[in-house]
Amino acid sequence: MAEQPASVKKNKAEELTQVCSVRLGDGLYGIPIRHILEIVGGAHTQQVPLAPAFVGGLMHYRGDVLTTVSMRRVLSMAPREGAQDLLVVENPAGSFGLLVDKVLEVRTVSSADFEPNPSTVNKQRRGLFAGAYKLNGDLMVMLDPECLEPMRMAAGAD
């Protein structure tokens, strides 16, 4: 079957998605806004002794105790001193928090600019990332919120 010309491919419906962009170190990451309940700036967590390495601590959140996932630890980055921003992520089993260096902005991205994970990404990382969006001179790596859920991560840590 012959390859379609680029003009035909561009005419196909492009899906637009709203993504919350965040900074982790020098990297730009995103998570679909539909999964985010709230953004908490300057979040402080309480450490949990003997917790798995990815756990960023616990946080009092609207009368509940919220388990947080440290994205720096998940990505094997050096710890960051001071408060971090927190994304409260909705999940069928409840909610959890994602600790990031800085929440930036909500962006609207097009499916035409999306690239799936390359085959060179190792199996463990492939499960965390959903691919990347090509932006003007940058890439925004998409995080998969389902794979970052603390109980799922704990089950996969064995």
Secondary structure by P-SEA (a helix, b strand, c coil): cccccaaaaaacbbbbbbbbccccccbbbbcccccccccccbbbbbbbccccccccbbbbcccbbbbbbcccccccccccccbbbbbbcccccbbbbbbccbbbbbbbbbccccccccccccaaaaaaccbbbbcccbbbbbbccccccaaaaaaacc
